[in-house]
Amino acid sequence: MAQNVLFFRLILATAISICMIIFVWTQKQLIVSLTTAPSECNSSTDDAKTRMNDLRDYYKQQVEEHVSFNNWDMGCSDLGLLGSYFRAILDRLNTGVPKKLRLLFDVGANNGQDAETIMALFHKQVGMCQPYSSPFTVVSIEPSPQVFCELQELAVKKGWKASNKGEMIRLNVGMSQETGFLRFLDPGNEGGKLIGSVKSSNNQTLGPFMTQDQFRNITQCKHTGNRTIDHNRVTMVPTYTMDTLVLALENLVHPMVPKGSEIFFLKIDTEGHDKFVIRGARNMLAQKRIIFVLFEVWTNASIREIASFMDELNYACFIISPKVLIPVHPKNWWYDHLDNELHWWGNGVCGIRDSSSLSMLFRMFHSDNDFLLQAHDSVVK
């Protein structure tokens, strides 16, 4: 009996000793983890700050290298540079059958240069592959009556169809942040500018409802006589906001576009009036019915205003350089060089922040730049 009690006490003492050893070891591990965790956290934070600083330095260098008054590479880096990426993205978005029709807006069409680019890149497949192509309708808008006639002639020559089942709608109207009749300085070339407005003209008031006669009137060539350059010529043109024009095209007795249509891209080239066209699309932008906005830049004030306006609607904007999309934002991505180089010619593009379409554009455009590919989340989201 005494031997059993002694044996039990020995086992109990051994168990207690083992428990004490485990407790002491656990406490030491806890102390080590508590003392090393902040260090590891600080290291991770420091690495993130370093990467962000490197990224800012990289973009700063790109701005200083490319943004200048006479850099034609920047001015010419527009739809011709991004068009092939846009086409690939449209096809990626348009999986399945039937395909969803999307609108491609060409505001400031001039006599058809960008229309030719668009029609070449987005041409529809034919034959047995037709059901698998991405359907689209180009809406080309040119306010100058004389230049619009040149656009019409090009369309006839190229065979671009104009109907609700065709691939192009051509409109002789202006675009701005308000609907009405605007005075247009109309030299007869690409240098025309909107210079003033009135709400109505000849007892006509424009709005989201358009008669077939009104529609027919803005699709016809009305310029007569010789085609001359006259820098003193002023023309009164019907002018719409994007929001109102799309509604008017949807509300026609014979609708030219389906209701709730999505604009895949809105390209704007209006000789300094671009920010007003963008403001006129506020509702469609807020509804995310415009995937990309492509615009021209002449001054820092305009790109700052556009980037700020688009940021409010959850779009991210970029300056387009030949090899890099440079993020631009009035607070997060602004560069001292832009304040020094007040006037310069270039182009910008905006896309829906954290969307698959903007992500694809960023990754495609920088496919040969591992540094920028790794920066994707810091810029696109």
C-alpha positions in Angstrom: 0.0 0.0 0.0 2.8 2.5 0.9 4.6 1.6 -2.4 1.4 2.5 -4.3 1.1 5.9 -2.6 4.8 6.7 -3.3 4.4 5.7 -6.9 1.3 7.9 -7.3 3.1 10.9 -5.8 6.0 10.4 -8.1 3.7 10.4 -11.2 1.9 13.5 -9.9 5.2 15.4 -9.3 6.4 14.5 -12.8 3.1 15.7 -14.4 3.3 19.0 -12.5 6.9 19.5 -13.6 6.0 18.9 -17.2 3.1 21.4 -17.0 5.3 24.0 -15.5 7.9 23.5 -18.3 5.2 23.9 -20.9 3.7 27.0 -19.2 7.2 28.7 -19.0 7.9 27.8 -22.7 4.5 29.2 -23.8 5.0 32.4 -21.9 8.5 32.9 -23.5 7.0 32.3 -27.0 4.2 34.8 -26.3 6.8 37.5 -25.2 8.9 36.8 -28.3 5.8 37.2 -30.6 4.7 40.4 -28.9 8.2 41.9 -29.2 8.8 40.9 -32.8 5.3 41.5 -34.3 5.5 45.3 -34.3 8.9 45.1 -36.1 7.5 42.8 -38.8 4.5 45.1 -39.2 6.7 48.2 -39.4 8.8 46.4 -42.0 5.8 45.6 -44.1 4.5 49.2 -43.8 7.9 50.6 -44.8 8.1 48.4 -47.9 4.6 49.6 -49.0 5.7 53.2 -48.5 8.9 52.6 -50.4 7.0 51.1 -53.3 4.5 54.0 -53.4 7.3 56.5 -53.3 9.1 54.7 -56.2 5.8 54.7 -58.2 5.3 58.5 -57.6 8.9 59.2 -58.7 8.3 57.1 -61.8 5.2 59.0 -62.8 6.7 62.3 -61.9 9.6 61.5 -64.3 7.2 60.5 -67.1 5.3 63.8 -66.7 8.5 65.9 -66.8 9.7 64.0 -69.8 6.6 64.1 -71.9 4.4 67.0 -70.9 5.4 70.1 -72.9 3.8 72.6 -75.2 5.2 71.2 -78.5 5.3 67.5 -77.8 3.2 66.1 -80.7 3.7 62.6 -79.5 1.3 63.5 -76.6 -1.2 65.3 -78.8 -1.4 62.4 -81.3 -1.6 59.7 -78.6 -5.4 59.4 -78.7 -7.9 57.0 -80.2 -5.4 55.8 -82.8 -3.2 54.6 -79.9 -6.0 53.1 -77.6 -8.4 51.9 -80.3 -7.0 48.4 -80.6 -7.1 47.9 -76.8 -10.7 49.2 -76.8 -11.7 46.7 -79.5 -10.2 43.8 -77.5 -11.9 44.9 -74.3 -15.3 45.2 -76.1 -15.0 41.7 -77.4 -14.0 40.4 -73.9 -17.0 42.1 -72.4 -19.4 40.8 -75.1 -19.2 37.1 -74.4 -22.2 34.9 -75.1 -25.0 35.1 -77.7 -26.8 37.3 -78.5 -24.2 40.1 -78.1 -25.1 43.4 -76.4 -25.2 46.5 -78.7 -23.0 49.3 -77.5 -22.7 52.9 -78.7 -19.4 54.5 -79.7 -19.7 58.3 -79.5 -17.5 60.5 -81.7 -18.0 64.1 -80.5 -16.2 66.6 -82.7 -16.1 64.2 -85.7 -14.7 66.9 -88.0 -14.7 65.4 -91.6 -14.4 61.8 -90.5 -10.8 61.1 -89.5 -11.7 59.4 -86.2 -14.8 57.8 -87.8 -12.5 56.0 -90.2 -10.3 54.8 -87.3 -13.4 53.5 -85.4 -15.0 51.8 -88.4 -11.7 50.1 -89.3 -11.1 48.8 -85.8 -14.7 47.9 -84.8 -15.9 46.5 -88.2 -18.4 43.7 -87.8 -17.7 40.1 -88.8 -19.7 38.8 -91.7 -21.0 35.4 -92.9 -21.3 32.6 -90.4 -19.3 34.5 -87.8 -21.6 37.5 -87.8 -23.6 36.3 -84.7 -20.3 36.3 -82.7 -19.2 39.8 -83.6 -19.7 42.7 -81.2 -22.6 44.9 -82.5 -22.1 48.6 -82.2 -23.4 51.9 -83.5 -21.1 54.9 -84.0 -22.7 58.3 -83.3 -20.6 60.9 -85.1 -21.4 64.5 -84.1 -20.1 67.6 -85.9 -21.5 71.1 -85.4 -20.1 72.9 -88.4 -22.6 72.6 -91.3 -19.8 72.8 -93.9 -17.6 70.2 -92.3 -20.6 68.0 -91.6 -21.3 67.8 -95.3 -17.7 66.5 -95.8 -18.4 63.8 -93.1 -21.6 62.8 -95.0 -19.7 62.5 -98.3 -17.1 60.3 -96.7 -19.8 58.1 -95.2 -21.4 57.6 -98.6 -18.0 56.9 -100.2 -17.3 54.3 -97.5 -20.7 52.8 -97.5 -21.4 53.4 -93.8 -25.1 52.8 -93.3 -27.2 55.3 -91.3 -30.3 53.7 -89.8 -31.5 52.2 -86.5 -30.2 48.9 -87.8 -27.1 50.4 -89.3 -23.6 51.0 -87.9 -23.5 54.8 -87.9 -25.6 57.8 -87.0 -24.4 61.3 -88.1 -25.7 64.4 -86.4 -25.1 68.0 -87.3 -25.4 69.4 -83.7 -23.2 70.8 -80.9 -22.6 69.2 -77.5 -22.2 71.1 -74.3 -23.3 71.2 -70.6 -26.7 72.8 -71.5 -29.3 72.2 -74.2 -30.3 75.0 -76.5 -29.1 76.9 -79.6 -25.4 77.9 -79.4 -23.5 80.4 -81.5 -20.7 78.5 -83.2 -17.6 80.2 -84.6 -17.5 78.3 -87.8 -14.5 78.9 -90.1 -15.3 75.7 -92.0 -12.4 73.6 -90.7 -11.5 71.8 -87.4 -10.9 75.1 -85.6 -14.6 75.8 -84.8 -15.7 76.8 -81.3 -19.0 77.2 -79.4 -19.0 80.8 -78.2 -22.5 81.5 -76.7 -26.0 80.2 -76.2 -29.7 80.9 -76.2 -32.4 78.5 -74.9 -34.6 78.6 -78.0 -34.4 79.8 -81.6 -37.3 80.4 -84.0 -39.8 79.3 -81.3 -38.0 75.9 -81.1 -37.0 74.4 -77.7 -34.8 71.3 -77.6 -35.3 68.5 -75.0 -35.5 64.8 -74.5 -38.3 64.4 -77.0 -37.5 64.9 -80.7 -39.8 64.6 -83.7 -38.9 62.6 -86.7 -38.7 65.8 -88.7 -36.3 67.4 -86.2 -34.2 64.2 -86.4 -34.2 64.2 -90.2 -33.1 67.9 -90.2 -30.0 67.3 -88.1 -28.9 64.4 -90.2 -28.9 66.2 -93.5 -26.2 68.3 -95.2 -27.6 71.9 -95.3 -24.5 73.8 -96.4 -24.8 75.3 -99.9 -22.4 77.3 -102.1 -18.6 77.2 -102.1 -16.7 75.6 -99.3 -14.5 78.3 -98.0 -12.5 79.1 -94.9 -14.0 82.1 -93.1 -12.8 82.9 -89.6 -15.5 85.5 -89.0 -18.4 83.2 -89.8 -20.9 82.5 -87.0 -23.6 79.8 -87.2 -26.4 79.0 -84.8 -26.5 75.3 -84.1 -28.9 73.1 -82.1 -26.9 71.9 -79.1 -27.5 69.0 -76.6 -26.1 67.6 -73.5 -25.1 63.9 -73.7 -27.9 63.0 -71.3 -30.5 64.8 -73.3 -29.4 63.6 -76.7 -29.3 60.0 -75.8 -32.8 60.3 -74.3 -34.0 62.0 -77.5 -32.6 59.2 -79.7 -34.3 56.6 -77.5 -37.6 58.4 -77.4 -38.0 58.8 -81.2 -41.1 57.2 -82.8 -38.6 55.0 -84.6 -35.9 54.8 -81.9 -32.4 55.1 -83.2 -30.8 53.5 -80.1 -32.3 51.0 -77.6 -33.5 52.3 -74.3 -30.8 52.1 -71.6 -28.1 51.8 -74.1 -24.5 51.7 -72.8 -21.8 53.9 -74.3 -18.6 51.9 -74.6 -16.6 55.0 -75.2 -17.2 58.7 -75.5 -14.5 60.3 -77.6 -14.4 64.2 -77.4 -12.4 66.6 -79.5 -14.1 70.0 -79.3 -11.2 72.5 -79.3 -11.2 73.2 -75.6 -14.9 72.6 -74.9 -14.4 69.0 -73.8 -15.0 69.6 -70.1 -18.4 71.1 -70.8 -19.4 68.0 -72.9 -18.3 65.8 -70.0 -20.4 67.8 -67.5 -23.4 67.3 -69.8 -23.1 63.6 -69.4 -23.3 63.6 -65.6 -26.4 61.4 -65.3 -25.1 58.7 -67.7 -21.7 58.8 -65.9 -23.4 58.5 -62.5 -25.3 55.4 -63.8 -22.0 54.0 -65.1 -23.5 53.8 -68.6 -20.3 55.2 -70.1 -17.4 52.8 -69.9 -14.5 55.1 -71.1 -14.2 58.8 -71.8 -11.4 60.0 -74.1 -10.8 63.7 -74.2 -8.3 66.4 -75.4 -6.2 68.5 -73.1 -5.0 72.1 -73.7 -4.5 73.5 -70.2 -3.8 72.2 -66.7 -6.9 73.9 -65.5 -9.1 71.7 -67.8 -7.5 68.4 -66.9 -7.7 69.2 -63.2 -11.4 70.1 -63.5 -12.1 67.0 -65.5 -10.2 64.7 -63.2 -12.0 66.2 -60.1 -15.4 65.9 -61.7 -14.9 62.3 -62.8 -13.5 61.4 -59.4 -16.7 62.5 -57.8 -18.5 59.9 -60.0 -15.9 57.2 -59.2 -13.9 57.3 -62.4 -10.1 57.2 -62.5 -8.4 59.4 -65.1 -5.0 59.2 -66.9 -2.8 61.3 -69.1 -2.0 59.3 -72.2 1.6 59.1 -73.1 3.0 56.9 -75.9 4.0 54.1 -73.5 2.5 54.9 -70.1 -1.0 55.8 -68.8 -0.1 58.4 -66.1 -2.7 58.7 -63.3 -4.0 62.2 -62.7 -6.0 63.4 -59.7 -6.2 66.8 -58.1 -4.9 65.4 -54.8 -3.6 61.9 -55.0 -1.8 62.1 -58.4 -0.8 65.7 -59.2 2.6 66.8 -60.3 4.5 70.0 -59.8 5.6 70.0 -63.4 1.9 70.5 -64.5 1.8 73.7 -62.6 4.9 75.0 -64.4 3.8 73.8 -67.8 0.4 75.5 -67.9 -0.4 75.1 -71.6 0.3 71.8 -73.5 -1.4 69.5 -76.0 -2.3 66.0 -75.0 -5.1 63.6 -74.3 -6.7 61.9 -71.3 -8.8 58.8 -70.7 -11.1 58.0 -67.8 -12.6 54.6 -66.8 -14.8 53.3 -64.1 -12.6 52.8 -61.0 -12.0 49.2 -60.0 -13.9 47.9 -63.0 -12.8 44.9 -65.2 -12.8 47.2 -68.3 -10.3 49.7 -66.8 -8.2 46.9 -65.3 -8.0 45.3 -68.8 -6.9 48.6 -70.4 -4.2 49.2 -67.7 -2.8 45.7 -68.0 -2.9 45.5 -71.8 -1.3 48.9 -72.2 1.5 48.1 -69.7 1.9 44.4 -70.7 5.7 45.0 -71.2 6.2 46.9 -67.9 6.4 44.6 -64.9 6.9 47.5 -62.5 3.6 49.1 -63.5 1.7 45.8 -63.7 2.6 45.3 -60.0 1.3 48.8 -59.3 -2.1 48.0 -60.7 -4.1 48.0 -57.4 -2.5 51.3 -56.3 -3.6 53.0 -59.5 -6.8 51.4 -60.8 -8.7 50.8 -57.5 
